Amino acid sequence: MTAIGSTLNVALVGLLCLSIAGTGGATLFFQHSAADLAAQNDRLETQNEQLRENLSETRAALGETRERLRSLNESVERARGDVEQVSGELEDTESQLSNVRDQLSETRADLQQANARVNTLRNEVDDLEETNEELADENDDLRAENRNLRAENEDLRERVEELNDRIDALNDQIERLNDRIDELESQRTARLRAPAGAT
């Protein structure tokens, strides 16, 4: 029993020593761990503060972004309204453009007809000018011929007057000759009636 008791005592002493040694080691471990936790806690607090600052900056940036987004949405809505207005104006412009194109097509057709009419009138004018020139030449010829005829007529009148004068002279001569014949006839008759010894 004494040996067993001694053995147990030795074992208990050993366990007690181990327990004391373990407690001291655990204390040192916990002290070291507490220091690490404190340092880690400081780092975490620093990181947390930095995160708070980052979060504040992010919230501010998010607010600015939301404000910009709201402004952009308003700009988009205004742009949509402008686009709708411009689309309506564009439709009106396209309709006006279509009308103008139709008018232009009609105007071109009218212009072609007018050009054709102008060409026809020019040809007619050319023909009339040519005819006018021909008539002018013919008129000049007729005037020249008329002058010639007048001159010839004047010559004929003078000739007629001369012939009339000649006829008058011949008539006078015939009348004188007739008077002479009458006179001679009278003398002859008188002689024939007179006695033969009267001559």
ROLUMMI-38682 format. One record per residue: residue number from 1; x, y, z of N, C-alpha, C, O, CB in turn. Coordinates in steps of 0.05 Angstrom, whole numbers, always signed. Atoms other than C-alpha are relative to their C-alpha. Glycine has a CB too. Example, Ala and Ser with C-alpha at 12.3 -4.5 7.8 and 13.67 -1.06 7.14 Angstrom:
BEGIN
{1 {+18 -24 +0} {+246 -90 +156} {+18 +24 +0} {+39 +24 +13} {-20 +1 +25}}
{2 {-16 -24 -1} {+273 -21 +143} {-15 +22 +14} {-5 +44 +18} {+9 +9 -29}}
//
This chain:
BEGIN
{1 {+17 -24 +0} {+0 +0 +0} {+17 +24 +0} {+10 +45 -12} {-19 +0 +24}}
{2 {-18 -23 -1} {+58 +46 +15} {+12 +6 -26} {+15 +29 -34} {+22 -5 +21}}
{3 {-12 -4 +27} {+89 +35 -53} {-20 +11 -19} {-15 +29 -35} {+12 -26 -12}}
{4 {+22 -10 +18} {+23 +45 -87} {-6 +29 +7} {-10 +45 -11} {-25 -17 +2}}
{5 {+5 -27 -8} {+11 +107 -46} {+21 +19 -9} {+16 +41 -18} {-3 +2 +30}}
{6 {-22 -16 +9} {+79 +133 -62} {-2 +5 -29} {+2 +27 -39} {+27 -12 +7}}
{7 {+2 -3 +30} {+68 +120 -135} {-22 +19 -6} {-19 +36 -24} {-6 -27 -13}}
{8 {+22 -19 +5} {+1 +156 -132} {+8 +28 +7} {+1 +47 -7} {-25 -9 +16}}
{9 {-8 -27 -8} {+32 +214 -96} {+19 +11 -21} {+17 +35 -28} {+14 +0 +27}}
{10 {-19 -9 +21} {+87 +218 -147} {-16 +8 -25} {-11 +28 -38} {+21 -21 -8}}
{11 {+17 -6 +24} {+34 +216 -202} {-15 +25 +4} {-17 +42 -14} {-19 -23 -6}}
{12 {+16 -24 -6} {-8 +268 -168} {+18 +25 -1} {+11 +46 -11} {-13 -1 +27}}
{13 {-19 -23 +1} {+53 +312 -159} {+7 +7 -29} {+8 +30 -37} {+26 -7 +16}}
{14 {-6 -5 +28} {+70 +302 -231} {-23 +14 -14} {-19 +33 -29} {+7 -26 -15}}
{15 {+23 -13 +12} {+0 +319 -252} {-3 +28 +9} {-10 +46 -7} {-26 -16 +6}}
{16 {+2 -27 -10} {+0 +379 -207} {+20 +18 -13} {+15 +41 -20} {+4 +1 +31}}
{17 {-21 -16 +14} {+65 +402 -237} {-8 +6 -29} {-5 +28 -39} {+27 -14 +0}}
{18 {+8 -4 +28} {+39 +391 -306} {-23 +20 -1} {-24 +37 -19} {-9 -26 -12}}
{19 {+22 -19 +0} {-25 +428 -287} {+9 +28 +5} {-1 +47 -8} {-20 -8 +22}}
{20 {-11 -27 -5} {+14 +487 -259} {+14 +10 -24} {+11 +33 -32} {+19 -1 +24}}
{21 {-15 -8 +24} {+59 +487 -320} {-20 +7 -22} {-16 +26 -36} {+19 -22 -9}}
{22 {+20 -6 +20} {-2 +483 -365} {-15 +26 +5} {-20 +41 -13} {-20 -23 -2}}
{23 {+14 -25 -7} {-37 +539 -328} {+17 +24 -7} {+8 +44 -17} {-8 +0 +30}}
{24 {-19 -22 +7} {+25 +583 -335} {+2 +4 -29} {+1 +26 -39} {+28 -5 +12}}
{25 {-2 -3 +29} {+31 +567 -408} {-26 +11 -12} {-26 +27 -30} {+5 -27 -13}}
{26 {+26 -11 +10} {-43 +579 -419} {-2 +29 +6} {-12 +45 -10} {-23 -15 +13}}
{27 {+1 -29 -7} {-37 +645 -382} {+16 +16 -20} {+7 +36 -30} {+10 +5 +29}}
{28 {-17 -14 +19} {+21 +665 -426} {-13 +0 -28} {-12 +20 -42} {+28 -13 -2}}
{29 {+14 +2 +26} {-18 +641 -487} {-23 +20 -2} {-27 +34 -22} {-9 -28 -6}}
{30 {+23 -19 +0} {-80 +679 -467} {+9 +29 +0} {-4 +46 -12} {-18 -6 +24}}
{31 {-10 -27 +0} {-40 +741 -452} {+10 +8 -28} {+4 +30 -38} {+24 +3 +20}}
{32 {-9 -6 +27} {-7 +737 -520} {-23 +2 -19} {-24 +20 -37} {+20 -22 -10}}
{33 {+24 -1 +17} {-74 +722 -553} {-15 +26 +5} {-26 +37 -14} {-17 -24 +4}}
{34 {+15 -25 -6} {-106 +781 -517} {+14 +24 -13} {+1 +42 -24} {-1 +4 +31}}
{35 {-14 -22 +13} {-51 +827 -543} {-5 -1 -30} {-9 +20 -42} {+31 -2 +6}}
{36 {+6 +2 +29} {-61 +800 -613} {-28 +9 -6} {-33 +22 -26} {+4 -29 -9}}
{37 {+28 -8 +5} {-136 +809 -606} {-3 +30 +2} {-18 +42 -13} {-19 -14 +20}}
{38 {+1 -29 -3} {-126 +880 -581} {+11 +14 -25} {-1 +33 -35} {+15 +10 +25}}
{39 {-12 -12 +25} {-80 +896 -640} {-19 -4 -24} {-23 +14 -40} {+28 -12 -6}}
{40 {+18 +6 +22} {-128 +861 -687} {-25 +18 +2} {-36 +27 -18} {-8 -29 -1}}
{41 {+24 -17 -4} {-186 +899 -656} {+6 +29 -8} {-10 +42 -21} {-9 +0 +30}}
{42 {-8 -27 +9} {-148 +965 -666} {+0 +1 -31} {-10 +20 -43} {+28 +7 +11}}
{43 {-1 +0 +29} {-135 +946 -738} {-29 -1 -11} {-35 +13 -31} {+16 -24 -10}}
{44 {+27 +1 +9} {-208 +927 -746} {-15 +26 +3} {-30 +34 -14} {-15 -23 +14}}
{45 {+12 -26 -4} {-230 +992 -715} {+9 +21 -21} {-6 +36 -32} {+5 +11 +28}}
{46 {-11 -18 +21} {-183 +1029 -762} {-12 -6 -27} {-20 +12 -41} {+31 -2 -1}}
{47 {+12 +7 +26} {-209 +990 -821} {-30 +7 +0} {-40 +16 -20} {+3 -31 -4}}
{48 {+28 -7 -1} {-280 +1000 -796} {-4 +30 -4} {-22 +39 -18} {-12 -8 +27}}
{49 {+2 -29 +4} {-268 +1076 -792} {+5 +7 -29} {-8 +24 -41} {+21 +14 +18}}
{50 {-5 -5 +29} {-238 +1074 -861} {-23 -8 -17} {-31 +5 -36} {+26 -15 -9}}
{51 {+24 +9 +15} {-297 +1034 -885} {-23 +19 +4} {-38 +25 -15} {-8 -28 +10}}
{52 {+21 -20 -4} {-344 +1085 -852} {+5 +24 -18} {-13 +34 -31} {-1 +8 +29}}
{53 {-6 -22 +17} {-307 +1140 -888} {-6 -7 -29} {-17 +9 -44} {+30 +9 +3}}
{54 {+5 +8 +28} {-309 +1101 -953} {-30 -2 -5} {-40 +5 -26} {+13 -28 -5}}
{55 {+29 +3 +4} {-383 +1086 -941} {-12 +28 -2} {-30 +32 -18} {-12 -15 +24}}
{56 {+11 -27 +2} {-396 +1160 -928} {+6 +13 -28} {-11 +25 -40} {+12 +18 +22}}
{57 {-8 -10 +27} {-357 +1179 -991} {-17 -14 -22} {-26 -1 -41} {+29 -5 -6}}
{58 {+15 +15 +20} {-393 +1123 -1029} {-29 +10 +0} {-42 +13 -21} {+1 -30 +6}}
{59 {+28 -10 -1} {-461 +1148 -1003} {-2 +28 -13} {-21 +34 -28} {-9 +2 +29}}
{60 {+0 -26 +13} {-442 +1219 -1024} {+2 -2 -30} {-13 +11 -45} {+23 +18 +11}}
{61 {-3 +5 +28} {-419 +1194 -1091} {-26 -11 -12} {-34 -5 -34} {+23 -18 -6}}
{62 {+25 +12 +9} {-483 +1153 -1096} {-21 +21 -2} {-38 +21 -20} {-8 -23 +20}}
{63 {+19 -22 +2} {-524 +1215 -1080} {+5 +17 -24} {-14 +24 -38} {+2 +17 +25}}
{64 {-7 -16 +24} {-487 +1254 -1133} {-8 -16 -25} {-19 -5 -44} {+30 +7 -1}}
{65 {+7 +16 +24} {-496 +1196 -1181} {-30 -1 -4} {-40 +0 -26} {+11 -29 +4}}
{66 {+29 +0 +2} {-570 +1192 -1164} {-10 +27 -11} {-29 +28 -27} {-13 -6 +27}}
{67 {+8 -26 +10} {-576 +1267 -1175} {+6 +3 -29} {-10 +13 -45} {+15 +22 +16}}
{68 {-7 +0 +28} {-539 +1261 -1240} {-19 -18 -16} {-27 -10 -38} {+29 -9 -4}}
{69 {+18 +18 +13} {-582 +1202 -1258} {-28 +13 -3} {-41 +10 -25} {-3 -27 +15}}
{70 {+26 -15 +1} {-645 +1243 -1241} {+1 +21 -22} {-17 +25 -38} {-7 +12 +27}}
{71 {-3 -21 +21} {-618 +1300 -1283} {+1 -12 -28} {-10 -1 -47} {+26 +17 +6}}
{72 {-1 +14 +26} {-601 +1252 -1339} {-27 -10 -8} {-35 -8 -32} {+20 -23 +1}}
{73 {+26 +9 +7} {-670 +1222 -1335} {-18 +23 -9} {-33 +21 -28} {-14 -14 +25}}
{74 {+15 -24 +9} {-700 +1292 -1339} {+9 +8 -28} {-7 +15 -45} {+4 +23 +19}}
{75 {-10 -7 +27} {-654 +1306 -1398} {-10 -19 -21} {-17 -12 -43} {+31 +1 +0}}
{76 {+10 +21 +18} {-675 +1240 -1429} {-29 +5 -7} {-37 +3 -30} {+4 -28 +11}}
{77 {+28 -6 +5} {-748 +1258 -1420} {-4 +24 -18} {-20 +24 -36} {-15 +4 +27}}
{78 {+1 -24 +17} {-736 +1327 -1449} {+8 -7 -28} {-4 +1 -48} {+17 +23 +11}}
{79 {-9 +8 +26} {-697 +1295 -1505} {-21 -17 -14} {-25 -14 -39} {+26 -16 +3}}
{80 {+22 +15 +13} {-754 +1246 -1517} {-22 +18 -10} {-32 +15 -32} {-12 -20 +20}}
{81 {+20 -19 +10} {-802 +1304 -1520} {+10 +15 -24} {-5 +19 -44} {-7 +20 +22}}
{82 {-11 -13 +24} {-755 +1340 -1567} {+0 -18 -24} {-5 -10 -46} {+29 +10 +6}}
{83 {+0 +19 +22} {-748 +1277 -1608} {-27 -3 -12} {-31 -4 -36} {+11 -28 +10}}
{84 {+27 +2 +10} {-823 +1270 -1612} {-8 +25 -16} {-20 +23 -37} {-20 -4 +23}}
{85 {+6 -25 +15} {-829 +1343 -1631} {+14 +1 -27} {+3 +8 -47} {+8 +24 +17}}
{86 {-15 +0 +25} {-773 +1337 -1681} {-11 -21 -20} {-11 -17 -44} {+30 -6 +6}}
{87 {+11 +21 +18} {-804 +1272 -1708} {-25 +11 -13} {-30 +7 -37} {-7 -25 +16}}
{88 {+24 -12 +12} {-870 +1309 -1717} {+7 +21 -21} {-4 +22 -42} {-18 +13 +21}}
{89 {-9 -20 +20} {-834 +1367 -1750} {+12 -13 -24} {+9 -3 -47} {+20 +19 +13}}
{90 {-12 +14 +23} {-795 +1318 -1792} {-22 -12 -18} {-20 -11 -43} {+18 -23 +10}}
{91 {+22 +10 +16} {-860 +1285 -1814} {-13 +22 -16} {-19 +19 -40} {-21 -14 +17}}
{92 {+11 -23 +14} {-888 +1353 -1831} {+18 +9 -23} {+10 +15 -45} {-5 +24 +19}}
{93 {-19 -8 +20} {-824 +1371 -1867} {+0 -20 -23} {+2 -12 -47} {+28 +2 +12}}
{94 {+0 +20 +22} {-825 +1305 -1906} {-26 +3 -17} {-25 +0 -41} {+1 -28 +12}}
{95 {+25 -5 +15} {-898 +1319 -1924} {+3 +24 -18} {-5 +24 -42} {-24 +3 +19}}
{96 {-4 -24 +17} {-880 +1389 -1947} {+20 -6 -22} {+17 +3 -45} {+11 +23 +18}}
{97 {-20 +6 +20} {-819 +1361 -1983} {-13 -17 -23} {-7 -12 -46} {+23 -16 +12}}
{98 {+14 +16 +21} {-864 +1310 -2019} {-17 +18 -17} {-18 +15 -41} {-17 -22 +14}}
{99 {+16 -18 +15} {-911 +1366 -2038} {+17 +17 -19} {+11 +22 -42} {-16 +19 +18}}
{100 {-18 -17 +16} {-853 +1409 -2062} {+11 -17 -23} {+14 -6 -45} {+24 +10 +17}}
{101 {-10 +17 +22} {-826 +1350 -2102} {-22 -4 -21} {-16 -3 -45} {+8 -28 +11}}
{102 {+21 +2 +20} {-894 +1341 -2134} {-3 +25 -16} {-6 +25 -40} {-27 -7 +14}}
{103 {+1 -26 +13} {-897 +1415 -2149} {+23 +3 -19} {+21 +14 -42} {-1 +23 +20}}
{104 {-24 -2 +17} {-826 +1411 -2176} {-4 -17 -25} {+4 -8 -47} {+25 -8 +15}}
{105 {+4 +17 +23} {-845 +1353 -2221} {-20 +13 -19} {-16 +13 -43} {-11 -28 +9}}
{106 {+19 -14 +17} {-906 +1391 -2246} {+13 +24 -14} {+8 +29 -37} {-25 +9 +16}}
{107 {-13 -23 +12} {-864 +1453 -2256} {+19 -8 -22} {+21 +6 -42} {+15 +16 +22}}
{108 {-18 +9 +21} {-812 +1414 -2295} {-16 -8 -25} {-8 -3 -47} {+16 -24 +10}}
{109 {+17 +7 +24} {-868 +1385 -2339} {-10 +25 -14} {-9 +27 -38} {-24 -18 +9}}
{110 {+9 -25 +12} {-896 +1455 -2349} {+23 +14 -14} {+20 +25 -36} {-11 +19 +22}}
{111 {-24 -13 +13} {-825 +1480 -2364} {+6 -14 -26} {+13 -1 -46} {+24 -2 +19}}
{112 {-4 +14 +25} {-816 +1425 -2416} {-20 +8 -21} {-13 +13 -44} {-1 -30 +5}}
{113 {+20 -8 +19} {-881 +1443 -2448} {+5 +29 -9} {+2 +36 -33} {-28 -2 +12}}
{114 {-5 -28 +7} {-863 +1517 -2445} {+24 +1 -19} {+24 +17 -38} {+6 +17 +25}}
{115 {-23 +0 +18} {-795 +1502 -2476} {-7 -10 -28} {+2 +1 -48} {+23 -18 +12}}
{116 {+9 +10 +26} {-828 +1461 -2531} {-16 +22 -14} {-13 +26 -38} {-18 -25 +4}}
{117 {+16 -22 +12} {-877 +1519 -2542} {+18 +22 -10} {+14 +34 -31} {-21 +11 +20}}
{118 {-19 -21 +8} {-819 +1568 -2543} {+15 -8 -25} {+18 +9 -43} {+21 +5 +23}}
{119 {-14 +10 +24} {-782 +1525 -2594} {-19 +2 -24} {-10 +11 -46} {+9 -29 +3}}
{120 {+19 -2 +22} {-845 +1522 -2636} {-4 +29 -9} {-4 +35 -33} {-28 -12 +8}}
{121 {+3 -28 +6} {-855 +1597 -2631} {+25 +11 -13} {+23 +28 -31} {-7 +16 +25}}
{122 {-24 -9 +13} {-782 +1608 -2648} {+1 -8 -29} {+9 +7 -47} {+25 -11 +15}}
{123 {+0 +10 +28} {-789 +1565 -2710} {-20 +17 -16} {-15 +24 -39} {-8 -29 -1}}
{124 {+20 -17 +14} {-852 +1604 -2728} {+11 +28 -5} {+7 +39 -26} {-26 +2 +16}}
{125 {-12 -27 +4} {-815 +1670 -2716} {+21 -1 -22} {+22 +17 -38} {+12 +9 +27}}
{126 {-21 +2 +22} {-757 +1646 -2759} {-14 -2 -27} {-5 +12 -46} {+17 -25 +4}}
{127 {+15 +2 +26} {-807 +1626 -2814} {-12 +27 -7} {-10 +36 -30} {-22 -21 +2}}
{128 {+12 -26 +6} {-843 +1693 -2807} {+21 +20 -8} {+17 +37 -26} {-15 +10 +24}}
{129 {-21 -19 +7} {-777 +1731 -2808} {+10 -6 -29} {+15 +12 -44} {+23 -2 +20}}
{130 {-9 +7 +27} {-756 +1692 -2870} {-21 +9 -20} {-14 +20 -41} {+5 -30 -2}}
{131 {+21 -10 +17} {-824 +1706 -2901} {+0 +30 -3} {-4 +41 -24} {-27 -10 +9}}
{132 {-1 -29 +0} {-818 +1778 -2881} {+22 +11 -17} {+19 +30 -32} {+3 +11 +29}}
{133 {-23 -8 +17} {-750 +1783 -2913} {-7 -4 -29} {-1 +13 -46} {+25 -16 +7}}
{134 {+8 +5 +28} {-778 +1751 -2976} {-20 +20 -9} {-18 +31 -32} {-12 -29 -2}}
{135 {+20 -20 +7} {-837 +1798 -2975} {+13 +28 -3} {+5 +43 -20} {-22 +1 +20}}
{136 {-14 -26 +2} {-791 +1857 -2962} {+15 +2 -27} {+15 +22 -40} {+20 +4 +24}}
{137 {-14 +0 +26} {-748 +1836 -3021} {-20 +3 -23} {-16 +18 -42} {+16 -26 -4}}
{138 {+21 -2 +21} {-811 +1826 -3063} {-12 +28 -1} {-17 +39 -22} {-22 -21 +5}}
{139 {+10 -27 -1} {-836 +1893 -3039} {+19 +20 -13} {+11 +38 -28} {-6 +9 +29}}
{140 {-20 -16 +13} {-771 +1925 -3059} {-1 -3 -31} {+0 +16 -46} {+28 -6 +10}}
{141 {+2 +5 +29} {-777 +1891 -3127} {-25 +14 -11} {-24 +26 -33} {+0 -30 -6}}
{142 {+25 -13 +9} {-849 +1915 -3133} {+2 +30 -1} {-8 +43 -19} {-23 -9 +17}}
{143 {-3 -29 +0} {-830 +1985 -3114} {+18 +9 -23} {+12 +29 -37} {+13 +9 +27}}
{144 {-17 -7 +23} {-774 +1985 -3164} {-16 -3 -26} {-14 +14 -44} {+25 -19 -1}}
{145 {+17 +3 +24} {-822 +1957 -3216} {-20 +22 -2} {-26 +31 -24} {-13 -28 +1}}
{146 {+19 -22 +1} {-873 +2009 -3196} {+13 +26 -9} {+1 +41 -24} {-12 +3 +28}}
{147 {-14 -24 +10} {-822 +2063 -3205} {+5 -1 -30} {+1 +18 -45} {+27 +4 +15}}
{148 {-5 +3 +29} {-804 +2035 -3272} {-26 +4 -16} {-26 +16 -37} {+12 -28 -6}}
{149 {+26 -3 +13} {-878 +2030 -3290} {-9 +29 -1} {-20 +39 -20} {-21 -18 +13}}
{150 {+7 -28 +0} {-889 +2101 -3268} {+16 +16 -21} {+6 +33 -35} {+5 +12 +28}}
{151 {-17 -14 +20} {-830 +2124 -3309} {-10 -6 -28} {-12 +11 -46} {+29 -8 +3}}
{152 {+9 +8 +26} {-855 +2084 -3368} {-27 +13 -6} {-33 +21 -28} {-3 -31 -2}}
{153 {+26 -12 +3} {-926 +2110 -3356} {+4 +30 -7} {-11 +41 -24} {-16 -3 +25}}
{154 {-5 -28 +7} {-898 +2180 -3356} {+9 +4 -28} {+1 +22 -43} {+21 +12 +20}}
{155 {-9 -1 +28} {-862 +2166 -3420} {-23 -4 -19} {-25 +10 -40} {+22 -21 -5}}
{156 {+24 +5 +17} {-926 +2138 -3449} {-18 +24 -1} {-30 +31 -22} {-15 -25 +9}}
{157 {+16 -24 +0} {-964 +2199 -3427} {+11 +22 -18} {-3 +34 -33} {-3 +10 +29}}
{158 {-13 -20 +18} {-914 +2244 -3460} {-3 -8 -29} {-9 +8 -46} {+30 +3 +7}}
{159 {+4 +9 +27} {-918 +2200 -3521} {-28 +4 -10} {-33 +12 -33} {+8 -30 -2}}
{160 {+29 -4 +7} {-994 +2202 -3520} {-5 +30 -5} {-19 +37 -24} {-18 -10 +23}}
{161 {+3 -28 +5} {-991 +2277 -3513} {+11 +9 -27} {+0 +24 -42} {+13 +17 +23}}
{162 {-12 -6 +26} {-944 +2281 -3571} {-18 -10 -23} {-22 +4 -42} {+29 -13 -2}}
{163 {+18 +11 +21} {-989 +2235 -3611} {-26 +16 -2} {-36 +21 -24} {-6 -29 +6}}
{164 {+25 -16 +1} {-1050 +2275 -3591} {+6 +27 -14} {-11 +36 -30} {-10 +6 +29}}
{165 {-7 -25 +14} {-1014 +2338 -3613} {+3 -5 -30} {-6 +10 -47} {+27 +12 +11}}
{166 {-4 +7 +28} {-995 +2302 -3677} {-28 -5 -13} {-32 +4 -36} {+17 -25 -3}}
{167 {+27 +5 +11} {-1068 +2279 -3686} {-14 +27 -4} {-27 +31 -25} {-16 -18 +20}}
{168 {+13 -27 +3} {-1092 +2350 -3673} {+10 +14 -25} {-5 +26 -40} {+4 +17 +25}}
{169 {-12 -13 +24} {-1043 +2376 -3725} {-10 -13 -26} {-16 +1 -45} {+31 -2 +1}}
{170 {+10 +14 +24} {-1064 +2322 -3774} {-30 +7 -5} {-38 +10 -28} {+4 -30 +3}}
{171 {+28 -7 +3} {-1137 +2337 -3760} {-3 +28 -12} {-20 +33 -29} {-15 -2 +27}}
{172 {+1 -27 +11} {-1124 +2410 -3773} {+8 +0 -29} {-5 +13 -46} {+20 +19 +16}}
{173 {-9 +2 +28} {-1087 +2392 -3836} {-22 -13 -17} {-28 -4 -40} {+25 -17 -3}}
{174 {+22 +13 +15} {-1144 +2345 -3857} {-23 +20 -4} {-35 +22 -25} {-10 -25 +16}}
{175 {+22 -19 +3} {-1194 +2400 -3842} {+7 +21 -21} {-10 +29 -36} {-5 +14 +27}}
{176 {-8 -19 +21} {-1154 +2449 -3884} {-1 -12 -27} {-10 +0 -47} {+29 +10 +6}}
{177 {+2 +13 +26} {-1148 +2398 -3938} {-29 -4 -9} {-36 +0 -32} {+14 -28 +1}}
{178 {+28 +3 +7} {-1222 +2385 -3935} {-12 +27 -9} {-27 +29 -28} {-16 -10 +25}}
{179 {+9 -27 +8} {-1234 +2460 -3938} {+10 +6 -29} {-4 +17 -45} {+10 +21 +19}}
{180 {-11 -4 +27} {-1187 +2462 -3998} {-15 -16 -21} {-20 -7 -43} {+30 -6 +0}}
{181 {+15 +17 +19} {-1223 +2404 -4030} {-27 +12 -5} {-37 +14 -28} {-3 -29 +12}}
{182 {+26 -12 +3} {-1289 +2438 -4017} {+2 +25 -19} {-14 +29 -36} {-12 +8 +27}}
{183 {-4 -23 +16} {-1261 +2501 -4047} {+5 -7 -29} {-7 +5 -47} {+24 +17 +10}}
{184 {-6 +9 +27} {-1234 +2465 -4107} {-25 -12 -13} {-31 -8 -37} {+23 -21 -1}}
{185 {+25 +11 +10} {-1299 +2427 -4115} {-19 +22 -8} {-33 +21 -29} {-13 -19 +21}}
{186 {+17 -22 +6} {-1336 +2492 -4113} {+9 +14 -26} {-7 +21 -43} {-1 +21 +23}}
{187 {-11 -12 +24} {-1290 +2522 -4164} {-6 -17 -25} {-14 -7 -46} {+30 +5 +2}}
{188 {+5 +18 +22} {-1297 +2462 -4208} {-29 +0 -9} {-36 +1 -32} {+8 -29 +7}}
{189 {+29 +0 +6} {-1372 +2462 -4203} {-7 +27 -14} {-23 +27 -32} {-17 -3 +26}}
{190 {+6 -27 +12} {-1373 +2536 -4219} {+10 +0 -28} {-4 +11 -46} {+13 +22 +17}}
{191 {-11 +1 +27} {-1330 +2525 -4280} {-18 -17 -18} {-23 -10 -41} {+29 -10 +0}}
{192 {+17 +17 +17} {-1373 +2469 -4303} {-26 +13 -6} {-38 +8 -27} {-5 -27 +14}}
{193 {+25 -13 +5} {-1434 +2512 -4297} {+3 +25 -18} {-16 +33 -31} {-13 +7 +27}}
{194 {-3 -24 +16} {-1405 +2572 -4331} {-1 -7 -30} {+6 -29 -38} {+28 +14 +7}}
{195 {-1 +5 +29} {-1414 +2581 -4408} {+28 -5 -10} {+47 +3 +3} {-13 +23 -15}}
{196 {-26 +7 +11} {-1358 +2557 -4451} {+15 +25 -8} {+40 +26 -4} {-3 -18 -24}}
{197 {-15 -24 +8} {-1340 +2626 -4478} {+7 +18 +24} {+23 +36 +20} {-15 +15 -20}}
{198 {-6 -17 -24} {-1339 +2656 -4406} {+28 -5 +10} {+39 +13 +22} {-20 -5 +22}}
{199 {-28 +5 -10} {-1273 +2625 -4391} {+18 +13 -19} {+42 +12 -16} {+6 -30 +1}}
//
